[in-house]
Amino acid sequence: MKKEIEELRGYNIVKHNDLIQRSRYHLTMQEQKIILYLISKIKPNDTDFQLYEFQIKDFCEVCGIEVVSGGNYETIKNTILNLINKSFWLNIEGKYVSMNWVEKAIISPNSGMIEIRLDKDMKPYLLELKERFTVYNLYFTLAMKSKYSLRIYELLKSYQNLGGYEVEIEHLKNILFVEKYDLFADFKRFVIDTAVKEINEVSDVLVSYELEKEGRKFHKIKFLITPKYKKDIDESIRTWKNIAKILNKN
C-alpha cells in the first residue's frame, strides 16, 4: 500500500492557464485538495470526464490528513457537497462566466468509496490540452497548510516560464478573496509571507518578491520565480514525507 500511496502523490496536475489566471474562487484547503486529487486522476488520453473514484482512507493518506474513524467520512462528505454547491467566475474574453467544479458525486458508506465527476463545462480547461497549460506535481501542494499558499503557488507556476509575475496588490487581494485585510502589513504577514515561506520550503520553486509604491501606498507586487535544483526538490519531498509519516504513520 505504501508504494501505491507514493505513486498517487506523484501524479501531475494539468490545467489550462485561463483556469488558473482568469478565475476567482474561494475554496478551503481541503476543497482545493479534493479538486487537485480529482484532476490528478485525469489520464492524458481522456476525452471526457469519468466518474473518478477513490477511497476516503487513500485520499487522507495521500494528502497527509490524519486518518481517524468516522470523523473524516462526515467531513469529506460535507466538503464534497459544498463543492457541488460552489460556483466560481471565469473571465472569458472579457465576459464573466459562472462555472461549477463538480457535476455529480456518489458515496458508498459501507466501502468508504467516493465517485465524483467533474462538471462538463470544465472540459476545455482540463482535457486534451495542447497549448497554454501548466503542469505541476501534486506532491508539491500536499504539505501546504495555507489555502493562499496553494493558490499563489499555482499562479506562479503558470508564469514560471516568464521568470516572474507582476500584479496590482488590490487585484491579487480580489483573486484570493482577502479584501478583509485593510492594512497592508496584515496582508503581507498573513498571506504573502506565509505563502512564500511554504512555497520555498515544500515546492519545486524558490520565490521572492519586490514591492512597488504609488505615492505613499504599496501598489504592486512582483514575484520572482526560480526553479529549484534537484537536490533542493528532493529536500522538499523529504520534508513532506516526514509530515505525512507523523500524520498517518504511512
Phi and psi in degrees as GROMACS dihedral restraints (atoms count N, CA, C in turn):
[ dihedral_restraints ]
;  ai    aj    ak    al  type     phi  dphi    fc
    3     4     5     6     1   -58.7    20    10
    4     5     6     7     1   -41.6    20    10
    6     7     8     9     1   -63.5    20    10
    7     8     9    10     1   -41.2    20    10
    9    10    11    12     1   -63.8    20    10
   10    11    12    13     1   -41.3    20    10
   12    13    14    15     1   -64.3    20    10
   13    14    15    16     1   -41.5    20    10
   15    16    17    18     1   -62.3    20    10
   16    17    18    19     1   -38.6    20    10
   18    19    20    21     1   -64.9    20    10
   19    20    21    22     1   -41.9    20    10
   21    22    23    24     1   -63.6    20    10
   22    23    24    25     1   -37.4    20    10
   24    25    26    27     1   -67.7    20    10
   25    26    27    28     1   -23.2    20    10
   27    28    29    30     1   -91.1    20    10
   28    29    30    31     1     4.9    20    10
   30    31    32    33     1   -70.5    20    10
   31    32    33    34     1   156.7    20    10
   33    34    35    36     1   -94.9    20    10
   34    35    36    37     1   151.1    20    10
   36    37    38    39     1  -104.0    20    10
   37    38    39    40     1   128.0    20    10
   39    40    41    42     1  -126.6    20    10
   40    41    42    43     1   120.7    20    10
   42    43    44    45     1  -134.8    20    10
   43    44    45    46     1   145.9    20    10
   45    46    47    48     1   -67.2    20    10
   46    47    48    49     1   142.8    20    10
   48    49    50    51     1   -60.1    20    10
   49    50    51    52     1   -31.2    20    10
   51    52    53    54     1   -62.7    20    10
   52    53    54    55     1   -37.3    20    10
   54    55    56    57     1   -65.9    20    10
   55    56    57    58     1   -31.7    20    10
   57    58    59    60     1   -82.2    20    10
   58    59    60    61     1   -48.3    20    10
   60    61    62    63     1   -88.6    20    10
   61    62    63    64     1   -23.8    20    10
   63    64    65    66     1  -113.9    20    10
   64    65    66    67     1    14.0    20    10
   66    67    68    69     1  -108.9    20    10
   67    68    69    70     1   154.7    20    10
   69    70    71    72     1  -134.4    20    10
   70    71    72    73     1   113.4    20    10
   72    73    74    75     1  -145.4    20    10
   73    74    75    76     1   160.6    20    10
   75    76    77    78     1  -127.8    20    10
   76    77    78    79     1    95.4    20    10
   78    79    80    81     1  -119.4    20    10
   79    80    81    82     1   146.2    20    10
   81    82    83    84     1   -69.6    20    10
   82    83    84    85     1   169.5    20    10
   84    85    86    87     1   -62.1    20    10
   85    86    87    88     1   -43.0    20    10
   87    88    89    90     1   -66.7    20    10
   88    89    90    91     1   -37.4    20    10
   90    91    92    93     1   -62.6    20    10
   91    92    93    94     1   -42.9    20    10
   93    94    95    96     1   -62.2    20    10
   94    95    96    97     1   -41.3    20    10
   96    97    98    99     1   -67.3    20    10
   97    98    99   100     1   -36.0    20    10
   99   100   101   102     1   -65.3    20    10
  100   101   102   103     1   -43.7    20    10
  102   103   104   105     1   -61.1    20    10
  103   104   105   106     1   -45.6    20    10
  105   106   107   108     1   -65.5    20    10
  106   107   108   109     1   -38.9    20    10
  108   109   110   111     1   -61.3    20    10
  109   110   111   112     1   -42.1    20    10
  111   112   113   114     1   -64.1    20    10
  112   113   114   115     1   -46.4    20    10
  114   115   116   117     1   -62.5    20    10
  115   116   117   118     1   -34.5    20    10
  117   118   119   120     1   -65.7    20    10
  118   119   120   121     1   -18.5    20    10
  120   121   122   123     1   -86.2    20    10
  121   122   123   124     1    -8.2    20    10
  123   124   125   126     1   -70.4    20    10
  124   125   126   127     1   129.2    20    10
  126   127   128   129     1   -88.1    20    10
  127   128   129   130     1   149.8    20    10
  129   130   131   132     1   -56.8    20    10
  130   131   132   133     1   -28.8    20    10
  132   133   134   135     1   -97.9    20    10
  133   134   135   136     1     8.0    20    10
  135   136   137   138     1   -66.5    20    10
  136   137   138   139     1   133.5    20    10
  138   139   140   141     1  -110.0    20    10
  139   140   141   142     1    -5.8    20    10
  141   142   143   144     1  -150.3    20    10
  142   143   144   145     1   159.2    20    10
  144   145   146   147     1   -75.3    20    10
  145   146   147   148     1   138.5    20    10
  147   148   149   150     1   -99.9    20    10
  148   149   150   151     1   172.3    20    10
  150   151   152   153     1   -80.8    20    10
  151   152   153   154     1    91.7    20    10
  153   154   155   156     1   -74.3    20    10
  154   155   156   157     1   129.7    20    10
  156   157   158   159     1  -118.7    20    10
  157   158   159   160     1   150.3    20    10
  159   160   161   162     1  -157.9    20    10
  160   161   162   163     1   159.3    20    10
  162   163   164   165     1   -92.3    20    10
  163   164   165   166     1   142.1    20    10
  165   166   167   168     1   -56.7    20    10
  166   167   168   169     1   -40.4    20    10
  168   169   170   171     1   -61.0    20    10
  169   170   171   172     1   -44.6    20    10
  171   172   173   174     1   -63.8    20    10
  172   173   174   175     1   -43.5    20    10
  174   175   176   177     1   -58.8    20    10
  175   176   177   178     1   -45.1    20    10
  177   178   179   180     1   -61.5    20    10
  178   179   180   181     1   -42.6    20    10
  180   181   182   183     1   -69.0    20    10
  181   182   183   184     1   -42.2    20    10
  183   184   185   186     1   -60.7    20    10
  184   185   186   187     1   -43.5    20    10
  186   187   188   189     1   -90.3    20    10
  187   188   189   190     1     0.7    20    10
  189   190   191   192     1    72.7    20    10
  190   191   192   193     1    26.6    20    10
  192   193   194   195     1   -88.6    20    10
  193   194   195   196     1   133.3    20    10
  195   196   197   198     1   -57.7    20    10
  196   197   198   199     1   126.5    20    10
  198   199   200   201     1   -85.6    20    10
  199   200   201   202     1   112.1    20    10
  201   202   203   204     1  -125.3    20    10
  202   203   204   205     1   177.5    20    10
  204   205   206   207     1   -69.8    20    10
  205   206   207   208     1  -117.3    20    10
  207   208   209   210     1   -67.1    20    10
  208   209   210   211     1   -17.6    20    10
  210   211   212   213     1   -59.1    20    10
  211   212   213   214     1   -46.5    20    10
  213   214   215   216     1   -67.2    20    10
  214   215   216   217     1   -33.5    20    10
  216   217   218   219     1   -60.0    20    10
  217   218   219   220     1   -50.2    20    10
  219   220   221   222     1   -66.8    20    10
  220   221   222   223     1   -39.8    20    10
  222   223   224   225     1   -62.5    20    10
  223   224   225   226     1   -47.6    20    10
  225   226   227   228     1   -70.4    20    10
  226   227   228   229     1   -35.7    20    10
  228   229   230   231     1   -58.0    20    10
  229   230   231   232     1   -46.3    20    10
  231   232   233   234     1   -68.5    20    10
  232   233   234   235     1   -35.7    20    10
  234   235   236   237     1   -63.7    20    10
  235   236   237   238     1   -43.0    20    10
  237   238   239   240     1   -65.2    20    10
  238   239   240   241     1   -39.3    20    10
  240   241   242   243     1   -63.8    20    10
  241   242   243   244     1   -39.7    20    10
  243   244   245   246     1   -61.4    20    10
  244   245   246   247     1   -40.8    20    10
  246   247   248   249     1   -63.0    20    10
  247   248   249   250     1   -40.2    20    10
  249   250   251   252     1   -62.2    20    10
  250   251   252   253     1   -34.6    20    10
  252   253   254   255     1   -91.2    20    10
  253   254   255   256     1     0.4    20    10
  255   256   257   258     1  -101.6    20    10
  256   257   258   259     1   120.5    20    10
  258   259   260   261     1  -101.7    20    10
  259   260   261   262     1   165.2    20    10
  261   262   263   264     1  -146.3    20    10
  262   263   264   265     1   165.2    20    10
  264   265   266   267     1   -98.3    20    10
  265   266   267   268     1   137.5    20    10
  267   268   269   270     1  -125.5    20    10
  268   269   270   271     1   125.0    20    10
  270   271   272   273     1   -82.5    20    10
  271   272   273   274     1   109.8    20    10
  273   274   275   276     1  -118.2    20    10
  274   275   276   277     1   107.0    20    10
  276   277   278   279     1    52.3    20    10
  277   278   279   280     1    46.2    20    10
  279   280   281   282     1    84.2    20    10
  280   281   282   283     1    -4.6    20    10
  282   283   284   285     1  -109.8    20    10
  283   284   285   286     1   140.4    20    10
  285   286   287   288     1   -92.5    20    10
  286   287   288   289     1   119.2    20    10
  288   289   290   291     1  -111.5    20    10
  289   290   291   292     1   129.6    20    10
  291   292   293   294     1   -75.9    20    10
  292   293   294   295     1   137.2    20    10
  294   295   296   297     1  -131.3    20    10
  295   296   297   298     1   155.7    20    10
  297   298   299   300     1  -121.1    20    10
  298   299   300   301     1   149.4    20    10
  300   301   302   303     1   -81.7    20    10
  301   302   303   304     1   -47.4    20    10
  303   304   305   306     1  -122.6    20    10
  304   305   306   307     1   135.5    20    10
  306   307   308   309     1   -95.0    20    10
  307   308   309   310     1   -38.4    20    10
  309   310   311   312     1  -154.2    20    10
  310   311   312   313     1   146.7    20    10
  312   313   314   315     1  -141.8    20    10
  313   314   315   316     1   140.9    20    10
  315   316   317   318     1  -129.6    20    10
  316   317   318   319     1   127.7    20    10
  318   319   320   321     1  -120.1    20    10
  319   320   321   322     1   131.2    20    10
  321   322   323   324     1  -109.5    20    10
  322   323   324   325     1   100.8    20    10
  324   325   326   327     1   -57.8    20    10
  325   326   327   328     1   -38.7    20    10
  327   328   329   330     1   -65.8    20    10
  328   329   330   331     1   -40.3    20    10
  330   331   332   333     1   -94.5    20    10
  331   332   333   334     1   -13.3    20    10
  333   334   335   336     1    70.9    20    10
  334   335   336   337     1    22.0    20    10
  336   337   338   339     1   -97.4    20    10
  337   338   339   340     1   138.6    20    10
  339   340   341   342     1  -121.4    20    10
  340   341   342   343     1   135.9    20    10
  342   343   344   345     1  -118.7    20    10
  343   344   345   346     1   129.6    20    10
  345   346   347   348     1  -135.5    20    10
  346   347   348   349     1   138.8    20    10
  348   349   350   351     1  -117.8    20    10
  349   350   351   352     1   127.6    20    10
  351   352   353   354     1   -68.1    20    10
  352   353   354   355     1   155.3    20    10
  354   355   356   357     1   -67.8    20    10
  355   356   357   358     1   141.2    20    10
  357   358   359   360     1   -60.5    20    10
  358   359   360   361     1   -29.3    20    10
  360   361   362   363     1   -67.6    20    10
  361   362   363   364     1   -12.3    20    10
  363   364   365   366     1   -84.5    20    10
  364   365   366   367     1    -8.3    20    10
  366   367   368   369     1   -54.1    20    10
  367   368   369   370     1   -47.1    20    10
  369   370   371   372     1   -63.2    20    10
  370   371   372   373     1   -14.8    20    10
  372   373   374   375     1  -106.8    20    10
  373   374   375   376     1    -4.5    20    10
  375   376   377   378     1  -133.4    20    10
  376   377   378   379     1   -16.0    20    10
  378   379   380   381     1  -116.0    20    10
  379   380   381   382     1   142.2    20    10
  381   382   383   384     1    50.8    20    10
  382   383   384   385     1    46.9    20    10
  384   385   386   387     1   -80.4    20    10
  385   386   387   388     1   130.6    20    10
  387   388   389   390     1  -114.2    20    10
  388   389   390   391     1   -25.8    20    10
  390   391   392   393     1  -150.9    20    10
  391   392   393   394     1   161.1    20    10
  393   394   395   396     1    51.5    20    10
  394   395   396   397     1    52.5    20    10
  396   397   398   399     1  -129.2    20    10
  397   398   399   400     1   161.3    20    10
  399   400   401   402     1  -120.7    20    10
  400   401   402   403     1   136.8    20    10
  402   403   404   405     1  -119.9    20    10
  403   404   405   406     1   130.7    20    10
  405   406   407   408     1  -146.9    20    10
  406   407   408   409     1   160.4    20    10
  408   409   410   411     1   -88.2    20    10
  409   410   411   412     1   134.5    20    10
  411   412   413   414     1   -52.4    20    10
  412   413   414   415     1   -35.8    20    10
  414   415   416   417     1   -47.6    20    10
  415   416   417   418     1   -41.0    20    10
  417   418   419   420     1   -82.0    20    10
  418   419   420   421     1     2.6    20    10
  420   421   422   423     1  -109.0    20    10
  421   422   423   424     1   -16.6    20    10
  423   424   425   426     1   -68.0    20    10
  424   425   426   427     1   -34.0    20    10
  426   427   428   429     1   -87.4    20    10
  427   428   429   430     1    -4.3    20    10
  429   430   431   432     1   -70.9    20    10
  430   431   432   433     1   138.8    20    10
  432   433   434   435     1  -104.3    20    10
  433   434   435   436     1   -26.4    20    10
  435   436   437   438     1   -94.5    20    10
  436   437   438   439     1   131.4    20    10
  438   439   440   441     1   -63.4    20    10
  439   440   441   442     1   -25.4    20    10
  441   442   443   444     1   -74.0    20    10
  442   443   444   445     1   -33.1    20    10
  444   445   446   447     1   -60.3    20    10
  445   446   447   448     1   -45.7    20    10
  447   448   449   450     1   -64.1    20    10
  448   449   450   451     1   -44.8    20    10
  450   451   452   453     1   -66.2    20    10
  451   452   453   454     1   -42.8    20    10
  453   454   455   456     1   -67.7    20    10
  454   455   456   457     1   -39.6    20    10
  456   457   458   459     1   -58.1    20    10
  457   458   459   460     1   -46.1    20    10
  459   460   461   462     1   -63.0    20    10
  460   461   462   463     1   -42.8    20    10
  462   463   464   465     1   -59.1    20    10
  463   464   465   466     1   -47.0    20    10
  465   466   467   468     1   -65.8    20    10
  466   467   468   469     1   -38.1    20    10
  468   469   470   471     1   -60.9    20    10
  469   470   471   472     1   -34.9    20    10
  471   472   473   474     1   -70.6    20    10
  472   473   474   475     1   -18.0    20    10
  474   475   476   477     1  -110.5    20    10
  475   476   477   478     1     8.8    20    10
  477   478   479   480     1   -59.5    20    10
  478   479   480   481     1   -37.1    20    10
  480   481   482   483     1   -65.3    20    10
  481   482   483   484     1   -17.3    20    10
  483   484   485   486     1   -92.2    20    10
  484   485   486   487     1   -10.1    20    10
  486   487   488   489     1    82.0    20    10
  487   488   489   490     1    -3.6    20    10
  489   490   491   492     1  -174.4    20    10
  490   491   492   493     1   171.0    20    10
  492   493   494   495     1  -145.7    20    10
  493   494   495   496     1   118.2    20    10
  495   496   497   498     1  -111.0    20    10
  496   497   498   499     1   132.5    20    10
  498   499   500   501     1  -150.4    20    10
  499   500   501   502     1   146.3    20    10
  501   502   503   504     1   -67.7    20    10
  502   503   504   505     1   138.3    20    10
  504   505   506   507     1   -60.2    20    10
  505   506   507   508     1   -41.9    20    10
  507   508   509   510     1   -64.8    20    10
  508   509   510   511     1   -35.2    20    10
  510   511   512   513     1   -67.6    20    10
  511   512   513   514     1   -41.7    20    10
  513   514   515   516     1   -63.7    20    10
  514   515   516   517     1   -41.5    20    10
  516   517   518   519     1   -60.5    20    10
  517   518   519   520     1   -38.1    20    10
  519   520   521   522     1   -65.8    20    10
  520   521   522   523     1   -43.9    20    10
  522   523   524   525     1   -59.1    20    10
  523   524   525   526     1   -40.2    20    10
  525   526   527   528     1   -89.0    20    10
  526   527   528   529     1    -2.2    20    10
  528   529   530   531     1    58.9    20    10
  529   530   531   532     1    46.2    20    10
  531   532   533   534     1  -125.2    20    10
  532   533   534   535     1    36.0    20    10
  534   535   536   537     1   -61.9    20    10
  535   536   537   538     1   -15.8    20    10
  537   538   539   540     1   -63.0    20    10
  538   539   540   541     1   -22.1    20    10
  540   541   542   543     1   -84.1    20    10
  541   542   543   544     1    87.0    20    10
  543   544   545   546     1   -68.2    20    10
  544   545   546   547     1   -37.7    20    10
  546   547   548   549     1   -83.1    20    10
  547   548   549   550     1   126.6    20    10
  549   550   551   552     1   -60.7    20    10
  550   551   552   553     1   -35.3    20    10
  552   553   554   555     1   -59.4    20    10
  553   554   555   556     1   -37.4    20    10
  555   556   557   558     1   -70.8    20    10
  556   557   558   559     1   -43.2    20    10
  558   559   560   561     1   -59.5    20    10
  559   560   561   562     1   -44.2    20    10
  561   562   563   564     1   -63.7    20    10
  562   563   564   565     1   -44.1    20    10
  564   565   566   567     1   -72.1    20    10
  565   566   567   568     1   -49.6    20    10
  567   568   569   570     1   -89.0    20    10
  568   569   570   571     1   -18.5    20    10
  570   571   572   573     1  -113.4    20    10
  571   572   573   574     1   -64.6    20    10
  573   574   575   576     1   -66.8    20    10
  574   575   576   577     1   -54.7    20    10
  576   577   578   579     1   -65.6    20    10
  577   578   579   580     1   -37.1    20    10
  579   580   581   582     1   -62.5    20    10
  580   581   582   583     1   -44.9    20    10
  582   583   584   585     1   -64.5    20    10
  583   584   585   586     1   -46.3    20    10
  585   586   587   588     1   -61.4    20    10
  586   587   588   589     1   -41.5    20    10
  588   589   590   591     1   -62.0    20    10
  589   590   591   592     1   -47.3    20    10
  591   592   593   594     1   -68.1    20    10
  592   593   594   595     1   -43.0    20    10
  594   595   596   597     1   -59.3    20    10
  595   596   597   598     1   -44.4    20    10
  597   598   599   600     1   -67.2    20    10
  598   599   600   601     1   -31.5    20    10
  600   601   602   603     1   -78.5    20    10
  601   602   603   604     1   -40.8    20    10
  603   604   605   606     1  -121.7    20    10
  604   605   606   607     1    -2.1    20    10
  606   607   608   609     1  -104.6    20    10
  607   608   609   610     1  -169.0    20    10
  609   610   611   612     1  -100.6    20    10
  610   611   612   613     1     9.4    20    10
  612   613   614   615     1  -132.3    20    10
  613   614   615   616     1   158.5    20    10
  615   616   617   618     1  -109.6    20    10
  616   617   618   619     1   134.4    20    10
  618   619   620   621     1  -126.6    20    10
  619   620   621   622     1   138.8    20    10
  621   622   623   624     1  -136.3    20    10
  622   623   624   625     1   174.3    20    10
  624   625   626   627     1  -150.2    20    10
  625   626   627   628     1   157.8    20    10
  627   628   629   630     1  -126.1    20    10
  628   629   630   631     1   144.7    20    10
  630   631   632   633     1  -108.6    20    10
  631   632   633   634     1   144.0    20    10
  633   634   635   636     1  -123.1    20    10
  634   635   636   637     1   132.4    20    10
  636   637   638   639     1   -97.2    20    10
  637   638   639   640     1   150.8    20    10
  639   640   641   642     1  -124.9    20    10
  640   641   642   643     1   104.7    20    10
  642   643   644   645     1    71.8    20    10
  643   644   645   646     1  -125.8    20    10
  645   646   647   648     1  -100.2    20    10
  646   647   648   649     1     2.0    20    10
  648   649   650   651     1  -112.4    20    10
  649   650   651   652     1   138.5    20    10
  651   652   653   654     1   -67.0    20    10
  652   653   654   655     1   128.8    20    10
  654   655   656   657     1  -114.4    20    10
  655   656   657   658     1   -40.5    20    10
  657   658   659   660     1  -130.5    20    10
  658   659   660   661     1   157.2    20    10
  660   661   662   663     1  -130.2    20    10
  661   662   663   664     1   134.3    20    10
  663   664   665   666     1  -117.5    20    10
  664   665   666   667     1   116.5    20    10
  666   667   668   669     1   -89.1    20    10
  667   668   669   670     1   137.3    20    10
  669   670   671   672     1  -108.7    20    10
  670   671   672   673     1   130.4    20    10
  672   673   674   675     1  -122.2    20    10
  673   674   675   676     1   125.8    20    10
  675   676   677   678     1  -130.2    20    10
  676   677   678   679     1   129.1    20    10
  678   679   680   681     1   -66.9    20    10
  679   680   681   682     1   145.1    20    10
  681   682   683   684     1   -80.0    20    10
  682   683   684   685     1   153.3    20    10
  684   685   686   687     1   -70.1    20    10
  685   686   687   688     1   158.6    20    10
  687   688   689   690     1   -56.1    20    10
  688   689   690   691     1   -41.6    20    10
  690   691   692   693     1   -63.3    20    10
  691   692   693   694     1   -32.5    20    10
  693   694   695   696     1   -75.4    20    10
  694   695   696   697     1   -35.3    20    10
  696   697   698   699     1   -64.2    20    10
  697   698   699   700     1   -42.6    20    10
  699   700   701   702     1   -59.6    20    10
  700   701   702   703     1   -36.4    20    10
  702   703   704   705     1   -68.1    20    10
  703   704   705   706     1   -38.1    20    10
  705   706   707   708     1   -62.3    20    10
  706   707   708   709     1   -41.3    20    10
  708   709   710   711     1   -66.3    20    10
  709   710   711   712     1   -39.8    20    10
  711   712   713   714     1   -62.7    20    10
  712   713   714   715     1   -39.6    20    10
  714   715   716   717     1   -59.1    20    10
  715   716   717   718     1   -45.5    20    10
  717   718   719   720     1   -65.0    20    10
  718   719   720   721     1   -43.5    20    10
  720   721   722   723     1   -60.4    20    10
  721   722   723   724     1   -38.0    20    10
  723   724   725   726     1   -63.9    20    10
  724   725   726   727     1   -40.3    20    10
  726   727   728   729     1   -64.6    20    10
  727   728   729   730     1   -47.1    20    10
  729   730   731   732     1   -62.8    20    10
  730   731   732   733     1   -38.2    20    10
  732   733   734   735     1   -64.1    20    10
  733   734   735   736     1   -39.3    20    10
  735   736   737   738     1   -67.8    20    10
  736   737   738   739     1   -40.5    20    10
  738   739   740   741     1   -73.4    20    10
  739   740   741   742     1   -44.8    20    10
  741   742   743   744     1  -126.1    20    10
  742   743   744   745     1    11.9    20    10
  744   745   746   747     1    55.8    20    10
  745   746   747   748     1    27.9    20    10
